[in-house]
Amino acid sequence: MKLASLKSGRDGQLVVVSNDLTRMASAATVAPTLQAALDNWGQLESILEELHHQLENNEIDSQPFDQGACASPLPRAYQWADGSAYVNHVELVRKARGAEMPQSFWTDPLMYQGGSDSFLAPREPVKMPQAEGFGIDFEAEIAVITDDVPMGVSAEDALKHIKLVMLVNDVSLRGLIPNELGKGFGFFQSKPSSAFSPVCVTPAQLGEHWQDGKLHLPLVSHLNGSKFGEPNAGVDMTFNFGQLIAHAAKTRPLGAGTVIGSGTVSNKLDGGPGKPVAEGGVGYSCIAEIRMIETIQNGAPTTGFMQFGDSVAIEMLDANGQSIFGRIEQIIERN
């Protein structure tokens, strides 16, 4: 099934959405918000699935579905932890900062705890006090939402706790990252509010494309209207979502509604860095990667970070070219 949260109060209004993203029906009789549904997922999942089935078969009243009326599926969450499952991306951006990559990064996931109190809506502008020096970048990623996860869960059992899947733009301020990490205490100012896709879906909705805790489809991003990347999210993913969840739950339980991100989707090409879409490659899911490759090839980057007025769009299509999660569309604006 597909679910969304219409903008309403702090936590949105839960609706079920048709598979083609054209119609919706209120889920208020089941749960007022997605968080409320997740808190009681064991009891409510089958009821929501039946409601979705009725919507698909025109057995209940429906209204047109407007992606612009959506908040992120969880407008705020109890926990947002973002991994770096695509180690190719980690290696490239660390080189860009002049930092060596420890060998352990291939066996032990990276993860940071992000701010989860103010997620952006999928069509909401990214507002910043300045662009100069901030290095405003997008990061196109996959994210999952869990139910209650016990501390010490195995990677295999963790997969059973994935209840919903969605897309995310994990906004990064590359100009602020080096000084923050240099203090040895992690991201904060350099990781502003993230935005999630209009719709989240159950793993079963993804069919054969959801295998081994990975989503095996291209993640498409556009920068200022031009295709920037279409790497396959199931390729070169060193750690699957089961491993990421197990990492997060090693020393603490995770509450229902926890959001776990994959990190920037990144594919290699013939064992090395990928190529831009314009050169026949699958491109990139953030600007930092192409800047690093430009530095390797030419001695300096030529692609600039985002400025006021620039736009980014992130989407994933099924085999028939139908949008699965809806489309994140954001413009950079001055706050």
N, C-alpha and C positions, 0 to 999 in steps of 0.2 A: 504494500500500500504506500501511498504518498501523503504526507502531512505538511501543513504549513501553519504559520502563526500570523494572523492579520494584526496590523498595528492597533493596539487597544491597551491602555494602561501600561504598566511596567512589563508585563509578562505575555502580552499578546492574547489573541483569541484563537483557539485551536480549530482548524478546519481540515477535512479530508479533501484531497485534490484528485481529479481524474488523471488517468495515465497520460493523456495527451496535453495536460496542463491547461485545458480550456474551461473546466467547470469545477465548482467546489460545493461542499455542503458543510454546514456547521456541525461540529462535534461537541457542542456545549452540553448535550444531554449525557455524554459519556465522561468528558473532562473539560473544564473551562480553559485549561492551558496545557501546553505540551509537558511542562514540568509536572503538573498534577497527574498526567497520564503515565509518565515515567515512574513516579512515586508508587504507582499501583499497576505496573505494566503486566504482571502475571495475571491479573484479573481483567484488565481492560484491553489487552492486545487483540483478543479474538472479537470483542465487540466493535473495536475500531475497524478491524478487517472486514467485518460484516457490513458496516456502514460504507466502507469503500466499495465493496462488492455491489451494494445497492446503488451507489452513485454511478458506477460503471454501467449498470444495467438499466439506468433511468427509472429506478423504482422509488426514488425519493426526490423531493424538490431540490433544485440546485440553482446556483447563481454563476455568472461568468467569473472566471478566476483572473485577477489582475495582479501580476507580479509586483507592480509598483505599490500595491497596498500592503505588501508583506513586510513584517519585521524579519530579522533572522529567526530561524525556527525556535531557537531559545534566545530571546532578546537579552537575557542575562542568564548566567549559569553559576552553579556552585563551584565549578572547577573547569579550567581551560588549560590543558597541558599540551604543548606542541613538541613533537619529536623532530628528528632529522633522519628519516629512514633512508633517504637517497644519499648515500655517502659520497657519491660523485659531486653533488652540490656542495656538501660540507668541505670537501677537499678544495674545490675551486674558490669558494668565498674565503677560506682561510688563507689560501695563497695570495688572494687580493689584499689581505690585511698583513701579509708578510709573516704569517704564523704557520709553523709546521704542524702537521696532523699526526698525532700519536697513533700507533698501530692499533691501540685498543678501540679506536672509533669504529673499526670494522666488526667488533665483537660485542661492544657494549653501547647501547643507544644513547645519543644525546637527547636531552629534553629540558625545556624550561617551562616554568609556571607563569602563564600570561594573565593579564587582567581580564576578568570575565563579568564585570559589573555593568559594562556599557558596550555591548556588541553593536556594530552599525547594521542598519538595514541593508539589504542587497542592492538597493538603488540609492543609497544615501551618500552624499559627498564625503570625501576624506578631507576634513578641515584641519589645517595646520597654521600656526602663527607665522611661519616663514617657510620658504622653500630653499633659499640659499644656505648651503652648508649642511642641510638636514639629510641630503641624499635620499629623497623619498622614493621608495621602491614598493612594488607589489610582489606578493608571493602566492602563486596558485597552488593549492593543496587539496587533498582529500581529508575529511574528518569523520569520526564516528562518535556516536553518543551511546553511553553504556547505561545499564541498570546498576544496581548495587553490586560492587565487586569486592570480594573479600581480600584482606591483606595476604600476600604470599601466593596469590593465584598463579597457576602454571600458565605458560604461553598458550598451550592447547586449550585449557579450560577457559582462558580469557576470551577466546573467540566466541564462546557461547553467550557472553555478556554484551556483545555488540547488538544493539537493537535498531539503530538508525544510522544512515550514511548521508553525508552532504559534502558540499564544496566550501572552500574558505579562501578569502583573500587575507593573508596574514601580513598586514602592512608593516614594513620595516623602514627605519630611518638609519640608513647605512652610515651617514656622517656622524652619528652619535654612538654607534656600536663600539668602535675601538676604545674610546675613553671609558665607557661603562665596563666593558669586559676587562680592561686594564686594571680596574679597581679590585677585580677578583670576586665580584659579588653579583654578577649576572645582569640580564636585561631589565630595564624598567622604562626610562624615558624613550629609549630607542624602539620600543614595541607599543605603539598606540593601539586603539581599538581595532579589532578585526571585524570583517563582515562575512556572513555566511550566505549560501544560496537560498533562494526563496523557498525551496522545497527540500525536505529530507525524505528518504525512502528506506524501507526495510531491506536488509540484504537479500531476502527472497525475491524482491522486486527486480533485482539486478540479474537474476538467473545465472547463466553460465559465466557471466562476466565477473561474478564474485567468487573467487576461488582462493583457498589457502590464506584467507585474511587479507587479500589484495583485490583491488578493483582494476580489472584488465581492460581498460578503454583509454583512448587518448583524452587528455585534459587540454582543452583549447583556450588560449588566451589571446586577446587582441589589445594592442597598445595604440591609442589614437586611431582606431579603425583598421589598422593593418595587423594581419595575423603575426603573432610574435612567437607562439609556441604551440605544439601539439604532441608532447611526449606521452608515451603510454604509461599510465600510473601503475600498471602491473609489472613493468620492466625495470630492472636495476633497483628495485626496492629491497635493500639489504635486510631490513627488519619489517616483518608484517605487523598488522595491527594487534595480533595476539601478543607478540613480543613487546610492542610498545606499551600495551595495557599492563602486562606483567611487570615491566620496568617501573611504571608509575605506581603500581600497587605493592612494590617490594616491602616497604616499611609502613604502609598506611592503607586502610580501606578506601575505596572510591565510592562516593555517594551517587545515587541515581541522578542522571543528568550530567554526568561528567563528560566533557568533550575532549577527545584526544585527536591531535592533528598529525598528519604524516610527515610534515616538513615539505619543502619545495620539491615538486615532482621534477625529476631530472633523468634524462637518458644519455648514455654514452654512445659514441659512434666508433665502431671498430676498435673498442678498447680505450679510446681517447675521448676528449671533449667533443660534444656535438656541434653541429653546424646550424647556422640560421635557416629559417624556413625559405628565405629567398635564394639560398644556395643549395636547396634540395635536402636539408636536414629537417629534424623535427623541432628545432628551435629550443626555446627556453621558457621557464615559468617565472623568471624574475630578471631584472636588468643586471644585477650583480654578476650573473654568470657570463653574459655576453661581454661585459666589461673586462672580466678576467681573461677571457679567451682573446679579446682584442689586445690586451696587454702582453699575453704570451706571444702572439703572432706579430704585433707591430710595435711593441715597447710601451704603448700607452693606450688607454681606453678612448674611444671616440663616441660611444653612445652615452648620452647624458641621463642622469636620473630624472624623475618626473618633476614638472614645474606646474605652477597654477594654470589651470585650463586643460591640462593633459587628462586623458581618460583611459580606463582599463576595463576590459570585459572578460569574464571567465565563465566557461560553460562546458558541459560534457554531453555528447550526442550518442544515441544508441546506433545500432547497425542500420536503422532506417533513416537516420538523420534527424530523429526526434530528440529534442532536449529532454534530459532525464530529470535534472534538478532545477530547471529554470536558469536564468542568467544573472550573474552579478555584473552590474554596470555602475561604475563610480567615476566621478570627476574630482580632481584635486582643486580645492578651493582655499582661499585665505580665511582663517577663523575671525 
